[in-house]
Amino acid sequence: MRQCDVLRVFTRDDVGGNHLGVVTDVSGLGASAMQQIATDLGFSETIFIDQREGAVPAVRIFTPATELPFAGHPLVGAAWVLGALDPGAATGMRCGIGEVAFRAGGDRASVDLPLQADVDPEPEAAGLAAEAGLPTPGAGWWARMPIPYLVLQYDDPQTVAGAEPDPDGLASGRSAEATYLVAPDGPGRIKARFFAPGLGVFEDPATGSAAAALAAVRMAGGEEAGSLVIHQGDEIGYPSTIELSWSPGMCRLGGAVRRDGVRELGR
């Protein structure tokens, strides 16, 4: 029977993190079957690894509702699995945005993503936040990666932590696919939350793609290189830590990974 490794990616002090399903036997699986597996598992994402001898491993990523061209925590989890399966055999994988380099060792993994997002300020950020029942932000941007991420900037982490979006307003609003709330939380640290009902995930514990969107916003604002530690997931019981750095044309996402076991799949 086909198996799925269950990981927690971007854990903090061995706890929390974002659950991920990793399927390494993709024989006979088409897109509809992969989507059904991801829906049945119910994790924020499930990643399928097609590893053939002599070829760069290819991956496909699914939320419970749709396929994504890329996502941070699945790629970091896949990097960790590939490193554990055959250390040093692969240093890259192909996804919907092209080839992604990775590093893996011990309980940690990281991926290097091309950073080519289209970023625009959103002058109506306050109105978009109000539609979703969110606090009024100080500023907002759209970062298209290619899915459009609405990045909302707040002045203090308590505002982000205390946000209580209206589920109906968020799901029906213009920012339903991906809304990312961020606030400074000390030097080099960010408090974040991510909501994506349009992708089948109301609130996500740790969102690497949203961290990449934040890097794109920082670069668009003139910060060509930098690094941040992002804390997310505390409000839903899965404290997570994402290590983010960026330089012209790329960003790196990394963190700790834990394996929770294996699930048998019925297909």
TILOSE-447429 format. One record per residue (C-alpha): x, y, z. Coordinates in steps of 0.05 Angstrom, whole numbers, padded with zeros to 5 digits, always signed. Example, Ala and Ser with C-alpha at 12.3 -4.5 7.8 and 13.67 -1.06 7.14 Angstrom:
2
+00246-00090+00156 +00273-00021+00143 
//
This chain:
267
+00000+00000+00000 +00024+00070-00016 +00050+00110+00044 +00054+00183+00063 +00107+00211+00109 +00078+00261+00158 +00125+00318+00177 +00121+00382+00217 +00160+00437+00182 +00187+00501+00214 +00181+00474+00284 +00202+00516+00344 +00240+00480+00400 +00215+00413+00374 +00142+00432+00378 +00091+00463+00332 +00107+00472+00258 +00063+00462+00198 +00040+00391+00182 +00058+00365+00114 +00044+00301+00076 +00101+00275+00032 +00087+00220-00019 +00148+00191-00052 +00113+00135-00092 +00075+00172-00147 +00068+00113-00194 +00000+00114-00227 -00021+00179-00194 -00050+00234-00238 -00069+00304-00216 -00140+00285-00195 -00115+00227-00151 -00062+00272-00120 -00115+00325-00106 -00160+00273-00073 -00103+00248-00029 -00088+00320-00007 -00161+00333+00007 -00168+00269+00048 -00105+00283+00088 -00129+00354+00103 -00060+00384+00115 -00046+00455+00091 -00006+00422+00035 +00015+00353+00011 +00075+00346-00035 +00087+00289-00085 +00159+00273-00104 +00175+00240-00171 +00247+00217-00163 +00275+00180-00223 +00346+00156-00229 +00391+00207-00262 +00338+00262-00263 +00325+00322-00220 +00267+00304-00173 +00202+00336-00194 +00149+00356-00144 +00076+00375-00145 +00041+00411-00088 -00033+00409-00069 -00074+00443-00015 -00140+00410+00004 -00172+00451-00052 -00122+00464-00108 -00053+00454-00137 +00000+00507-00125 +00060+00524-00168 +00103+00529-00106 +00097+00535-00030 +00151+00543+00022 +00138+00492+00075 +00126+00434+00026 +00191+00449-00010 +00230+00452+00055 +00197+00387+00077 +00213+00354+00010 +00285+00378+00016 +00290+00345+00084 +00261+00279+00058 +00306+00279-00004 +00366+00291+00041 +00346+00235+00087 +00331+00185+00031 +00398+00193-00004 +00444+00245+00027 +00481+00285-00025 +00447+00251-00085 +00405+00312-00102 +00415+00385-00090 +00355+00412-00129 +00283+00396-00148 +00234+00421-00201 +00168+00453-00184 +00119+00499-00218 +00167+00559-00216 +00228+00521-00241 +00287+00488-00208 +00298+00501-00134 +00364+00489-00099 +00362+00460-00029 +00405+00440+00031 +00388+00388+00083 +00424+00359+00142 +00405+00334+00211 +00338+00364+00231 +00343+00424+00185 +00331+00441+00112 +00328+00503+00069 +00309+00521-00003 +00332+00577-00049 +00275+00608-00088 +00278+00655-00148 +00248+00720-00125 +00213+00752-00184 +00148+00776-00152 +00108+00834-00180 +00096+00881-00122 +00048+00940-00120 +00025+00984-00061 -00048+00976-00044 -00077+01045-00028 -00143+01013-00007 -00111+00966+00044 -00154+00993+00101 -00217+00979+00062 -00194+00908+00044 -00178+00895+00117 -00246+00922+00138 -00281+00874+00089 -00247+00816+00124 -00259+00841+00195 -00185+00855+00205 -00152+00914+00242 -00134+00975+00201 -00063+00966+00175 -00010+01020+00168 +00004+00999+00096 -00010+00943+00047 +00019+00912-00016 +00002+00860-00068 +00058+00811-00082 +00041+00765-00141 +00081+00701-00136 +00043+00686-00182 -00016+00677-00134 -00032+00747-00107 -00013+00756-00034 -00041+00815+00005 +00013+00835+00055 -00014+00880+00111 +00036+00917+00155 +00020+00933+00228 +00058+00972+00280 +00059+00922+00337 +00055+00846+00345 -00003+00849+00394 -00049+00876+00338 -00030+00817+00294 -00037+00767+00350 -00106+00794+00370 -00135+00797+00299 -00201+00760+00293 -00221+00760+00220 -00293+00750+00200 -00294+00682+00165 -00349+00701+00116 -00320+00769+00102 -00251+00741+00091 -00274+00684+00047 -00316+00729+00002 -00269+00789+00000 -00217+00808-00051 -00161+00781-00008 -00192+00711+00002 -00135+00673-00030 -00077+00697+00013 -00075+00750+00067 -00011+00759+00107 -00009+00802+00171 +00060+00823+00195 +00089+00868+00249 +00159+00880+00277 +00172+00841+00340 +00242+00863+00360 +00306+00871+00319 +00305+00824+00259 +00240+00790+00282 +00170+00790+00253 +00104+00768+00282 +00060+00740+00226 -00007+00707+00212 -00033+00680+00146 -00104+00668+00123 -00122+00633+00058 -00195+00608+00056 -00193+00614-00020 -00140+00559-00020 -00178+00515+00029 -00137+00536+00090 -00169+00586+00138 -00107+00599+00180 -00039+00569+00166 +00013+00554+00220 +00075+00571+00178 +00076+00599+00108 +00141+00600+00071 +00111+00629+00007 +00083+00687+00046 +00151+00699+00077 +00179+00702+00006 +00124+00753-00010 +00148+00795+00049 +00219+00791+00022 +00193+00815-00045 +00158+00874-00011 +00222+00892+00027 +00262+00889-00038 +00211+00932-00074 +00218+00983-00018 +00294+00988-00030 +00320+00936+00019 +00360+00895-00031 +00386+00844+00020 +00367+00825+00090 +00345+00771+00138 +00287+00760+00186 +00263+00708+00236 +00188+00700+00230 +00143+00673+00285 +00075+00647+00265 +00023+00596+00287 +00020+00610+00362 -00054+00630+00359 -00075+00562+00332 -00030+00520+00376 +00027+00507+00327 +00084+00555+00343 +00129+00559+00283 +00194+00593+00264 +00215+00610+00193 +00285+00635+00177 +00283+00682+00117 +00339+00716+00079 +00341+00750+00012 +00387+00782-00038 +00376+00807-00110 +00337+00754-00148 +00330+00702-00094 +00307+00686-00023 +00323+00629+00024 +00273+00596+00070 +00296+00549+00124 +00280+00518+00191 +00274+00454+00231 +00235+00393+00210 +00206+00336+00251 +00178+00270+00226 +00114+00247+00261 +00106+00179+00226 +00074+00147+00167 +00002+00142+00142 -00024+00087+00097 -00061+00115+00036 -00121+00081+00008 -00103+00095-00064 
//
